[in-house]
């Protein structure tokens, strides 16, 4: 999922900067969807041929890039005129990734392996030379190193005193301003309430209402209030953000980034309280 999302963002940015070049030979045009299919095929062959965990991680990496290139051209195949720039495409891609996330979470939370299965897995992995993710695959060392550095930097920032509190205060303030703007009591320029769909307004209203419930619970229990804030941010991610992508295309990625930052802060706060 991570590599698919990164691939879509990099691919769209590259195409925009290079004025959308085409690999064409006469009347033929090789779409980047085909390169994505080729990468997914390579990943499948690797998985069919090898069991080694490092190969599986490499296959996940390659197939993620391939799926990103493949799904990026969704607009071409749901429109009669093969419109790559079909506006709802990004929102549909976002919906697909939400469905993937929920499906993967469901697979991970299924019945755990039995002691016998764990023993067999450990035996096979020892025979294959270990299970360390960073050490078992030289090809992926750069990826794991970069990922760990980014996560470490984020953790260090969130560990700075008052950072989490400040982010949550910002989220509550923005939600209250959003609630006020929906009813027309105030309409600041940084809340684009005049040019959004009804579904976006409904999602924003639901999210702001959950924040208000959290504020009412704040005196009794800060942890309970944080849970309501978490529900609010999930509504924003899973509902409101879909229609923001439909309206604003990739510029809505900044709103999603802020939502994910708030979600991470709330989760970290709740873990520290438990």
N, C-alpha and C positions, 0 to 999 in steps of 0.2 A: 504493500500500500504506500509506504513512504517513497519508494523509488518511482512508483507510478505518478504520484502527485508531483514530485520533484521534476520528473521527465516532462509532464504537461507544462509546468511553469517555465522550465528552461526552453522547451521547444517553441512555445508561443512567443516568448521574449525574443528568441533567436530569429523566428520568422518575421516578427514585427520590425526588428532592427535591420534585417536584410531585404525588406520589401517583398517578402513572400516569394522566394525563388522556387523554381520547379526543376526536378530532374526529368528532362523530356528528351525524347528521341523522335523527331518528326511528329507524327500524330499520337505517339505514346507518351504517357505521363506516369511515372512511378511514384505513387503516393507513399507518404511515410507510414501509413497504416500497414503496407506490405512489409516494411522493415520491422515493424512491431510484431507482425505475425511470424516472421522468420526468427526473431529472437525468442518468442514464446515456443516455437517448434524446437529450437536448440535446447531450451530449458527442459522441455518434455523428454527429449532424447537423453539428456544427462540424467534425469531422474529415473528413466526406465533402465538405463545402463548401469548406474552406480547407486549404492546406498550410502556411501560415506557422508557424514554430516557436513563436512566442508563443501562437498559437491552440492548438497541440498541447499546450503546457504548461498552458494554462487548461483545456482539455478533460480532461487528466489530473487536474487539481485537482477539477473538477466531478464527473467520473466516480468519483473516489475517495470523495468524500462520498456520492454516490449508491449506490455498492456497499456502503459502510458501513451506510447506512440499510436497504438491501435484505437483506444477510446477517444483520443484527441480529435479524431476525424469523424466523430459520431454525427455531426451536423450534416455531413455529405450524404449519409445513408438514411436519414429520416426526412429528407426534403426532396421534392421532385426535381429541383434544379441543382442538386448536389452543392448546397450552400454551406461551405465551411464556416462562414460567419453567422449562421443562423443563431439569433440572439439567445433563445432558451437553452442552447447546447451546454453551456457551462453549468447551468442549474441542473440539467439532467445528469451530467457527469458527477456533480456534487452528490446528487441523490444516489447514484450508483455506488459511490465511495461510502456513503452512509450505510447502505445495505450491506456492502462488503464488511464494514467495521462491525456491524451487529452480528453478521453471520460468523465472522472469525471469533468474536467474543463468545458466541454460543458454542462453537467448537472447542474453545479453550476451557470452558466451564463445564464440559461434559464429565461423565464419571471418570475419576482418576484411574490410572493403570494399577493393576493388581501387583502384589509383591513379586509374583513369578514373572510378570511382564517386565517389571523394572529390572529384575536380576538378569533376564535375557538381554535387555537393551544395554545394560552396563557391560556385560560380557562382550557383546559385539563391538561396542565402542572402544573397549580396551584393546581388542584385537586389531581395530582399525587405527590405533595410535592416538587415542585421546579425544576429548570432546571440546577442548578450549576453542571458543569461536575465533578469537583473534590469532591464535597460534596455528590452527589447523588449516588455514587457507591464506596463503600469501597474497593471493589476488585481492582479497577483501580487507587486508590489514589497513589500507588507507581509509576505506569506508568506516571501519569500526573505530579507528583512531579519531577521525573527524567527528563521528557521532558522539563519542565519549567526551571529546573536548567541548562540543556544543552543550551537551547535557550538564557537564560540570560547570560551565560558565553560567548557565541558567540557574543551577542550584545555588551557586555563590551569590548571584544577584538576589535571589529570593531569600537567602539567609541574612541579607543586610537588614538590620533592625528597622522596623516600620515600613519596609517595602510592601509586604503582604497587606498590612493594614491600609496603606495608602492606595493600593490597587483596588481593594474592596470598597473603600470610601468613594473612589472615583466611579466605580461601577454602580454603586447605590445612587450617587448624585446624577449620573447620566441616565439611569433608569427613571428617576423621579422627574427629571426634565423631559424625558420622552413621554411619560405619563401625562404631564401637564400640556405638552404640545399636542398630543392626540385629541384632547378636549378643546384645543384652541385657546386656552388661557394664556399661552405664551408660545411664541414660535421663533426660537433662536435660529440663526442662519446655519449653524453646524448640525442641525437636525433636519434632514431633507424630507419633511413630512408632507409637502405639497405634491410630490411627484413619485409616490410609491403606490403599490397595489393594495387593495383591500385586505388581502391575505397577510401582507407584511404588517399592516396596522393591527390586525387581529393578533398576530404573533407578538408584536411589540407590546400590545396592551396586556396580553397574558403574562409575558415576562415581567412587566412593570408591576402588575398586580401581585405576583409571587414575591417580588422584592418588598412591596408594602407589607405583606403578611410577615415576612422575615423581620422587618423593622418593628412591628408590633410584638413579635416574640423576643426581641433583642434583650429587653430588661429581664425577662424570666430566664432565658438561656441563650447565651451567645452561640453555643454549638447548634441549637435548634434553628436559630436565625441563619447560620451559615448553610444549613441544609436547605432552607428555603431559597437562599441566594443561589445555591448549586442547581436547584430545580429551575430557577429562572434562567440561568445561563444555558442550561441544556435545551430549554424551549427556544432560546435565541439561536443556538447552534443547529438544532434539528428541524426548526420550523421557519423562523424569520429569515435565517441566512439563505435558505433555498431561494426565496423570492428576491432577496437582494442580489444574488448571483444572476437571476433571470433578468433583472433590471440593469445592473451595473457591470455585468460580465466580470472580468478578472480584477477590476478595481475593488470589488467586494472582498478580496482576499485580505485586505487590511482589517476590515471589520471582523473577519473570522480569526485573524491572528490575535486581536485584542480579546475576543471571546475565549480563545484557548488559553491565553495568559491568565485571564481572570479565573477560568476553570482550574488551572494548575495551582493558582494561589489558594483558592478555596479548598481544594483537595489536600494541599500541604498543611493548611491550617487545621483541617479536621483530623488529619493523621496525628498532628502534634497534640491535639486535645484528647485523643483516645488513649 
